[in-house]
Amino acid sequence: MVGLELFPDSAAVEGGELALGGISSGELAAEFGTPLVVYCEETIRARAREYRAAAHGALVVYGTKAFPNVAVLRLLADEGLGADVSTLGELRFAQEAGVPPDRLVVHGNNKSDEELRAAAEAGAGFVVLDSVEELERARAAGVERMLARVTPGIAADTHEAIRTGHVGSKFGMSPEEALGIRNDLEGLHVHIGSQLLSTAGAQQTLQWLNGFLSDSGWSPNVLDLGGGLGVATHPSETAPSISELVELLVRGLRADASLILEPGRSLVGQAGVTLYRVGSVKRAGERVWAAVDGGLSDNPRPQLYGARYWAVVANRAAEEPWCTTGIAGKHCESGDVLIDAVDLPEPRRDDLIAVPATGAYTLSMGSNYNAVPRPAAVLVSDGQARLIRRREALEDLLGLESA
């Protein structure tokens, strides 16, 4: 099957049908409905172990915003990882999952006093200051261990909306500002962007950071090198392995400091597959349109970042593709297109479409556009599936109304 390398480690074609974690797509859809985001436990654990093995004792914390979920956070904590949280909500998810306080790193470019107090009360390992202004408020809140997020002026090779270290970024402070408060800090944080598909950004970061520390004479106790490693979402893409990137960072850093790494997408992105049910099928010129029962409300990345995805007909995964198909969402937007063109067996109503590499920044960025409830998520392993996020119901949405 073309594109199988994009799917979780446990994915296989069994009896002509795509199986995940030892369970057929049809069984999963029948039990839990569609759209459905299926997470493979084997894949998440494997990625966590690869990070820990390559990090040589560095603290690895999960970038919770990729998919804030108590079951996933608990699984990663079981593998020795912590959590990088950027809001009070994400902090509460991590606490509910039992993430040890010393493995919590608290971010946010506009932390409220309430969030700073919550971080202090939680005993979070570190709070990352995003501006000099935060220093006094963090002290007043009782925060003790602080890092400064520095903007190094590096324009990462990724979509402009997910660059974070360039000049003019909304994130971080200047190197000079960080130097001005270094006596109050445990160290520095640097993160240049997300969905990085080469090591070029890491090399630039190391070059800048090594030079900055050498020139300034600063010897911080802690250096947080952020995250950002990308995941291929289309067969035309490739990404560095976790070990390749982490070993580059560990070997290349010329500083005697404790390290923190903050992966998100590379822990859960490939682990997730979204299953959709085909509804309307129509021909428009040379292309067939297959409309599915989800769309930008559960995966807005094609619209936000121009992300390219792949798909297979999960219930006929062994059939040869011959029909150029566009996968359209159900929302009242011309731009609600998950995949512009992919070669598939001719789609039919009630087919299952499986879109791989949707475990990160999809459901977590979802919405209720067109008053559509968000999907369920399940975790699969060794032929067993368990619900880790229930499907929203229309009653949930109407319950928010006060009229």
Buried (B, 14 or more C-beta within 10 A) or exposed (E): BEBBBBBBBBBBBEEEBBBBBBBBBBBBBEEBBBBBBBBBBBBBBBBBBBBBEBBEEBBBBBBBBBBBBBBBBBBBBEBBBBBBBBBBEBBBBBBEBEBEBEBBBBBBBEBEEEBBBBBBEBEBBBBBBBBBEBBEBBBEBEBEBBBBBBBBBBBBBBBEEBBBBBEEBEBBBBBEBBBBBBEEBBBBBBBBBBBBBBBEBBEBBBEBBBEBBEEBEBEBBBBBBBBBBBBBBBBEBEBBEBEEBBBBBBEBBEBEBBBBBBBBBBBBBBBBBBBBBBBEBEEEEEEBBBBBBBBBBBBBBBBBBEBBBBBBBBBBBBBEBEBEBBBBBBBEBEEBBBBBBBEBBBBEEEBBBBBBBBBBBBBBBBEBBBEBBBBBBBBBBEEEBEBBBEBBEEEEBEEEEEE
